[in-house]
Each structure stands twice: as C-alpha cells, then as structure tokens.
Amino acid sequence: MSIDIDRHSMTQATRADGEVIQFRLIYAICFSLFLLAAIVQRLLPWTWSARGPHAGSRRSVLEQARNAAGICATYAFMA
C-alpha cells in the first residue's frame, strides 16, 4: 500500500515539475519579447511613446518587461 502512495506522490511531483518548467519557458519567451518591445518603445521619439495608456509613468525597461511577462505567463496557465 505504501508503495502505491509513493508512486502516486512521485507522479504528482513529476507533473508539478513539468508545469514549473512550462511556466518558466513561457515566462522567458514573453520576457524576451516584451523586453524587445520596451526597448523599441524607448527608441521612439517622446511624442510617439507618450500616447500610450501609461504615458505619465516612467518605469525601467526591465520592470516593464518583467510585469508584462508575469501577466502573460500567468494568464496562459489560467486558460
């Protein structure tokens, strides 16, 4: 009986590890895309980039990419 429980817990642990790897992969892809987008936005003239919804706030490029990737990767696992 204890052997069955151990196999069951190992299966759950393997599944959880797979989900962690998937989340990190999705996060890394999203982060790199949003980092590129944030860099391009910074290279645009001020009048073009000031039209966005967060025109008044000025966060770092890494912070913008980190926030956007976190939202994107979390949403991917909600569906």
N, C-alpha and C positions, 0 to 999 in steps of 0.2 A: 504494500500500500504506500509506503513512504517513497518507494522508487517512482511510482506514478506521480506523486505530488512533486518530486524533484524534477521530473521531465516536464511537467506542466509549467512549473515556475521557470525552467530554462527556456521553454518556448516563449513565454511572455517576455522574458528578459531579452531574447533574441529579437522579438518583434519590436520591443521598445528601442533597442539599439538601432534597428533598421529605420525607425521613424526619426530618431535623432540624426542619423546620417542624412536622411532625405531632407529634413528641416535645414540642416547646415548647408547642404548643397543648394537648395532653393535660395537660402539667405545669401550665400556667396554670389550666386548669379545675379540676384536682384541688387545686391550691394554694388557690384561692379557696373551694372547698367545705370543705376541711379547716381553713382559717383561720376560716371561719364556725363550724364545729363546735367548734374550740378556744375561740373567744370565748364561745359558748353554755355550754361546759363551765365556763369561769371564772366565768360569771354565776350558776351554780347554787350552792346552799349547799354548804359544805365537806363535810358528811356525805354528800351525794349523789355528788359528784365523787370522793370518797375510796374508792369501791368498785371502781374500775377496776383493770386489771392493773398499772398503773404508779402506784399510789396514793402510794408513798413519794417518787417523783421529782417535781421541780417544775421543768419547763423553761419557757422563754418560749413565748408563743403562736405567734410566728413560727417558732421552732425546731420546735415540734410540727407545724405545717402544712408546713414545708419537708421534714421527714423523711417524713411520711405521703405527700406528693405525689411525692417521689422514689421511694418504694417502689411506689406505684400506677402511675406513668408507666413505670417500668422493667418492671414486670410486664406491662403492656399490650403491650410490644414482644417479650416472651418467647413469648407465645402465638402 
